[in-house]
Amino acid sequence: MDIRPLTKEFAVSPQIDAAHIREIAGAGFHSILCNRPDGEELGQPEFEAIEAAARAEGLEVRCVPITSGMITPEALAAFDQALTELPKPILAYCRSGTRCTMLWAAVEHGRREDDEIIARAGKAGYDVAPLVRQMQAR
């Protein structure tokens, strides 16, 4: 498992599978947020299997599938709603964790200082500076 915390209440990870769920629950997470559409890659675990394993461990689960590079205002709103509604801490996953981190940075823009967003993502191994600069230019 490669869990990368962005805050005390939110962490990201590359793709998980049902075998990871017990470890995720044991790490103290209360929710799992999938940001990857099923069938994006050959051999990718289906969300349904992860959901069943997570629910068996008492975790809340939600899927807000985002096609890589196609973040829409509706997708951001659904992601933000999931962050608000799901019990914390939340582990979000996608193929590499980058998409989840970009979504987090986009919804946190205006709530946190941009330098903090960039630093938190950077500490987790993700570069969101270009996205933040793009949002600043708007």
N, C-alpha and C positions, 0 to 999 in steps of 0.2 A: 504494500500500500504506500502511496505517495501523497499523504495529506499535507496540504500547504495552507496554514491559517492566514487569513487576511485581517480578521478581527477575532475577538474572543467568541463571537457569536456566529461567525461565518468562515468556512474554509472551502478550498477547492481541491479537486483531484482529477487526475486522468481517469479514463474509463475504469469502472469497477465491475465486478460480477457478483453473483449471489453468494459465492464463497467468502467474499469480503465482509458481508453484512454483520456477522457476529463481532468481528474486529472493530467495525465502525461503531456499533452499539457499545462495545466495551471501552471505546475511546471517549464515550460520553455524549455522542451526537444523539439528538432527538428526532432529526429529520434528514431526509435525503431529497435533493432537488436535481433531477435529470435535465440537462440542457441539450441533449443529443437526440436527434430523430432516430427511430429504429431504421435499420437497413442502410445506414450511412456508409458502412464499411463491411466487407465480407468477414464473417466470423464474429461480429460484434454481439455481445449479449443483448437479448431483448429486454426492454424495460419491464415487461410483464413478469419475468422471472425475478428480476431485482426487486420489484414491488412486492411480490409474494414473500420473498425471503425477509425483506425489511419489515413488513407487517407482522410476520411471525415473531420477529424480535421486538415488537412493540414500537417500531419507528413509524413516524408519519412520512409519507412519500408523495411527491408531486412531479409531474413531467411538464416542462415548458420547453418543447423542442424548438431549437433555433438552428436553422441551416447556417453553417459557417459562412461568415461574410455577409449575411443577409439579416442584420438586426433592424427590425422595424419598430416604430413607436408602439405598436400593439404588443410586440414581443417584450419590449422594455417594461411596459405597464404590467404585463402578466408576470414577469420576473420580479418586479418590485412588489406586486401583490403577494407572491409566494414568500418573499422575504419577510413581509409584514405578518402574514397569517401562520406560517409554519412555526412549530415550537423550536426553540433555539437550545443549543447550537445546531446549525445547519451545515451539512456537507453537500456541496454542489459538484457535479461531475459532467464532463464532456469527453471528447477524444483525448485532449492533452491538459485540460484545465484552463487553457487560454481563453476560450469563449466565455466560460463562467466568470473569469476575472474581468474581461472586457465589459460584460453585462453589469457586474458589480460596480466597476469604475464609472460606467455611464449613469447608473442610478444614484451613485454617491456624489457625483459632480453637483455642486451647489449645496450639498449638505456637509461635506467635509472640505477642508482646504485641498486644493489640487496637489500641492506638494506632498501632503499626507497620503493621498490616494496613490500617487506615483511611488512613494517610498514603501508603502505597505505591499503593493503589487511587486515591486522590485525585490523586496526581501523574500517574497515567495517564488521569485524566479521569472516574473512576467513583466514585460515592458509595455506599460500603458501610456507612456509619455506622448506618443503621436496621437492617440485617441483624445487625451486630455487637451492637447494643443488644438486639435480640430474642434472640440467642444467650446474652448475658450474663444475661438474665432467667430463663433456664431453669435 
